Amino acid sequence: MPPKVLVVGSGGREHALVRALRRSFQRPEILSVPGNAGIAGDAEVVSRDPERIAVERAVDLVVVGPEGPLVEGLADRLAVAGVRCFGPSAAAARLEGSKAFAKEVMAAAGVPTAAYRVVTTVEQGLDAIAGYPAVVKADALAAGKGVVIAQDEEAAREALHAFLVERRHGDAPVVVEEHLEGEELSLLALCDGERAIPMAPAQDYKRIFDGDQGPNTGGMGSYSPVPGIDAARASDICAQVHQPVVDLLRERGTPFHGVLYAGLMLTAEGPSVLEFNVRFGDPETQAVLPRLRSDLLETLMAATEPGGLRGASLEWSEEWAVTVVLASAGYPASSSSGDVIGGLDRVPSGVEVTHAGTARRDSELVTAGGRVLNVTALGYDPAAARAAAYAAADMIRFKGRQLRRDIALRAVERSA
């Protein structure tokens, strides 16, 4: 009997996970909840509660995509039900659920990060800022929109008021920290409670407009690998950043099983952690997984066991991957739904289109969210991958479509 895998989530990351799991030599039966219109073409989409589905269908592994269910304890509840889950417990997921907790863990583990203070009033926040620009973070899950880089006191006051007075992200306090200079890097590691194994590095683009202008989004594109970050360098960073956290959480009795995602700033003094996430990144996953040559299902199953990744290594294609996100009109402030999507039938077979915010309306595919589609292409160098991704992206049309035109441009310039 082939194994049954349930993927929880409805975005482009989950569609990329479904596609990668389908490539397993074990030929798993894949279910998804709640899924989306694109995932429905690659897996059986179900609408019931994931715990109930996992038990009723005798699922062998649950893979949780988004952070919300993990922070709320889905992995713990599945464990009680006797279902294997790839994802951390609620206690370990606090690394993403609380930025203050993550800062405390990093301090205790000796992981480099920006100087910070936790504040509960606007006045405390302004007093904590030593200079501008400064970073203001809501100490809560905010879908990538709870961070403000304040260029001056007026902007800092506005952000602090939004988070602490308007309670835009609930009753959480705020973390105020120094602004770090350098280049950002996303490095995900698979963890089995005892060790962390780095995945291929990636860079993502959080701002809505070219040149990193405009408000933050959930991510407008990504590419992998990253110039200057080879396998040896990624392993060194993992040993300095991920492994100490895994060691500390194990010592505290809350071992970390799942993906530990470090958002890093490569400063002149070395890598420094901007934030930890406890799940696959989006849209980094869409660029990283198409390059994976190891069996993802086999690896995720192993990571659910204490020490299960002992001796494991991941094999990667030497090709480059570039992912371009197509967003709906109004994003990120709002999103447009119900706009008809055309042109998908023109996309070449070698380009992978994963769905993020789509739905079916009768016989038509329509937009159903802020980030709508992810277009990922492989190439022998970043220029080739980038050209193929944009050529395919331009074949896809819907009203108000937004995309950045500078995804992976830095990699092309450095490789020239």
N, C-alpha and C positions, 0 to 999 in steps of 0.2 A: 504493500500500500504506500503510495507517495505521501509525504508529510503534508499536513494542512497548516497554512500560515495565514494569520489574520493581521492585516495592516490597518492601523487606526489613524485616520486623518483624511483630509479632503483637498490637499494642495498639490503643488508641483513636486514638492519633496516626496510626498507619498507615492505619486505616480512614478517618480524615478526609482523609488525603492521597489515598487511592484515590478517594474521592468527588470531591475537587477536581480531580484529573487527568481524571476521566471527563467533566467539564464542558468540556474543551478542544475547540476547534473542529476539531482534528485527529482527533478520535474515536479515541484510541489503544486498542490492545489491551493490557489490563493484567493482569499476572501478580503474584502475591504469594507470598513464602516467609518464614516458615511460614504466615502468615495466621491467621485465626481463623474462627469460625462465621459471624460477620457479614460479614467481608471476602469469604467464599466466595459471598455473594450478589451481590457487585459486581465480582469479579475471579476469574480462574482461580488457585486455590490449588495450589501445587506443593510437593513435600516434599524435593526434592533440594538439594544445595549451591548457593547463589546464584551462585557463579562458573561452575559447570558449566551451570546453567540459562541464564545470560546468554549463554554461548557457543553452546550447542546450539540455543537458540531465536532466535539472532541479535537479541538485545535491543538497542534503540537507546539506552536510558537506564536506569540503575539508580538508584533513589532509596533511600537508606539512612535508616531511621527511628531506631533506637536507637544509643546512643553506643558500645556494646561493640564491634561489628564495625568501626567507624571507628578506634577506638583500636588495635585489633588489626591494622589495615592492609588492610581489605577494598578500599578505594578504590585503594590501590597495586597490589594483585593484579589488580584489574579493568583498571587501566591497562596492565599488562604483557600482559594478554590482549586488549588492543585494544578494551575496552568502556568507553563513556562512563559516568561515575558522578557524580552530584550528592552530594558529601560530601567532606570534607577528607582529605588524606593522614594517615598515622599521625603524622608529625612535627608537622603543624599541629593534629591532634586532641589533642595533649598539653595543649592549653589546658583541656580537660575532664578528661583522664586524670590530670593532676598539678596539684593546686592550688598547689604550690610553684612549678612552672614558670609557671603563669598569673600568679602574683604577680610573678615575675621579669620576665615580658614587660610587664606593666602598669607596673612601675617604669621599665623601659627606654623604654617608649613614652610615658611621662608621663600615664598614665590614672589618674584618682583612684580610690583604694581604701583600705580600712582598714589601719592599721599592723599589722604581723605579725611573727612569728618562726617558723622551722621548727625543731622539736624532735624528739629521738629517745628521751627518757626522761621519766618522770612528773615527776621533780624539775625538769628543764629547763622543762617545760611550766608548772609552778606558778610557777617563778621569772619566766617570761615574762609572766605576767598582772599588769597594772598595776592593775586594778580590776574589779569585777563589776557587771553581768553580763559574761562573756567568751565568746568563740566558739572552739570546739574542732572542728577539721575533720580527718578522715582524708584523707591525701594519696593517694586512690585512688578509683576508681569505686565508688559505694556505693548506687546506685539511689535517691538522695534521702534516704538514712538515715544518712549519714556526717557529719552536722553536729549538734553539741550546743551549745545556748546555756546555759552554766552560770551559775546565779544566785549560787553561792557556792563556796567552796573544796572542800567535800565533793562537789558535783556535778562540778566540774572534775576532781578527782582520780579520780572514778568513770569519767568519759569518757576521760581519758588512760590509765587502766588498761585499759579495754576496747579501746582502739585500739592501745596500745603493748605491753601485756603479754599480753592475751588474743588479740591479733592478729585482731580481729573482721573487719577488712577487709584482711588480708594483712600483709606485712612493711613496709608503707609508713610513713614518718614522719608527723608531725602538724603541721598549721599552727595556731598559736594567734594569734588576732587580736582587735583591739578590737571592741566591740559598737557598732554604729552605730544611731542613732535616726532615725526618719522613716517614710515610707511606701514600701512596695516597689512596683517596676514591672518588668515583663518587656518588653524591647524586642528583637525579633529583626530581623536584617538579612541580606539575601541578598548574597553576596559572590562576585566573579568573579576573585579573586586580586589585583585592583587597586583596587576600590572597594566600598563597602558602601552598600546601599540599604535604608533602614528599612522594615519592615513596620508594620502597625497595632499600636499598643501594647496590652498586656493586663495584667490583674492576676490572679494565681492565689492559691489558698488551700492552704497546705501542711499545716496541722495537721488532725487528724482531727475535732475537735469545734468547734462554734460558738464564736465569740469568740476564735479562734486558740488554743484550749486543746488539751492532749494532745500525743502524739508526732507527729513529722513523718511525712508520707506522700509518695507520688509526686505528689500533687496531688488535691484534693477538689472542684475547680471553678475556673472562670475567667470573665472577661467582657472584652469589647472593644467600643468604645474605652474610654479612661480619662479621666475628667474632668480638665481642666487640661492634658492632653497632646495638643495638636492636631498637625497635620502639620508645622508650622514648628518646634514644640518637639521633636518626635521627630527631625527632621532635625538640629537643633542637638545633641541628645544623641548621635546617631549620629556626627556629626563629631568630637565630643569623646571618645567612648568606643570605637566600633567601628573607625572609619577609621584611627586611629593604630596599632591592632593589626594591621590588614590591611597597612598600609604597612611595619611592622617585619618581619612574617613574609615579605613579598615580598623585602625587602632581605636577609633571612637565607637566602633560597633555598628557603623552604618556603611558597609562596603559598597563601592560604586560599581554597578554593572550597567553597561550601556555605552553611549557615546559621550565623551567629555570634549566639548568644543571650546577651544580657547580663541577668543578674539584678541589678537596681539597687536602691539605697536612696536615696530622694530626701531628703537631709539639708538642714539649714538652710544649709549651705555649698554645696549643689548636689548633683548626682547622683554617687554613688560605687558602684563595682562590688562586689557581693557575690561573684559567681562568673560564669564564662563556661561556656557549654555549646556544643557544636559540632554541634547537630542541632535539629530542630524541638522546641519544648517540648510537654510533655504534662501538663496539658490545655489549655495556651494555644492550640495548633494547632486544637483543636476549636472554639474561639470565634473565632479570627482568620480561618481559611480560608473559612467560610461568607460572610464579608463581602467577600471578594476578587472583584473584577470583571475583573481582568486574567486572561489565559490562563496558568495556573500552569505547564503543560508547556512552553510557549514560553519562559517566564522561566527555568525551571530548566535547560533546554537551553542557553540563552544564558550562564548563570552558569558552565557548565563550561569555557567558552572564556576565555582571558586577555583582559580588557577587554570581554567579551561584553555586559555590562550598560551600556556607555557610552550615555548618552542615554535609558536606560530609566526608566520611572516606573510605579508601581503605582496602580491605581484601586480605590477602596473604596466599598462601599455606605455610606450614611449611617445605616443601621439599626444598632441595638445587638444584640449576641449575648451570651447567658448560657448557660454550660455547667455542669450539675450532674452530679457523679460519683456513681454508685451502687456502693458497695463491699460486699464479702461479710462475713459474720460473722467476728469476730476480727481483721480488718485494722486496723492494719498489722503487729501482732505475728505474726499468722498469717493464713490465709485458708481459707475453706470452699469445697469443690468438690463438684459433683454436685447442688446444690440447683436444683430446677426453677424456671425463670423464666416468669412469666405476665404477661399484660396488654399485651404489645407490639402486639397487633392493635388495641388501643384508642387508641394514640397518633395524634394528628392528622397528616395528611400534611405539613403545613408544619413540623413539628418533626423534627430530624435526630437519630436515635439511632445512635451509633457503638459498636461492640463492642470491649471491651478484654480481658476474661477470660471468654470463653464457649466452649462446645463443644456438639456434638450427641451425644445419647445416644438412639439409635434415632430416634424422631420428636420427641423433646423437646429444647428448648434448656436447657442447665444452666450453672451457674457453673463457672468453671475458673481462678480467680485472685483476687487481692485487689481490684483495681478491675475491676468487671464491665462496666458500661455507662456511656456518657456521653450525657446528654440536652441538646441544644442548641436553643434557640429564638431567633428574631429578633423584634425589635419596634421601633416607632418611637421608643421611649425605653427607658431601663433598667428602668423599672417594668413596662412591657408585656412586654418580653423575659423578665424574671424571672418574672412571673406565668405566662406560657405554659410556661416550662421546668419550673417546679415542678408545674404542673397535669399535665403529661405524665409527669413523674417519679413522681408519686403514682399513676399508672395501672399502673405496673410493680411487680410483686411477686416476691419470693423470700425464703426463710427467712433471717433475720438481716440483712436489708438495712440498710445504713448510708448516710446522706447528711447533709450539713450544710444548715442552713436559712437561712444568712446570706450565701449567695453573691450578690454584687453589691448587697448592702444599702447599702453605703457610697455607691455610685454613685447609687442611688435617692435617698438622703438629700441628697446634694449637688445633685441635679438638681431637687429639689422647689422 
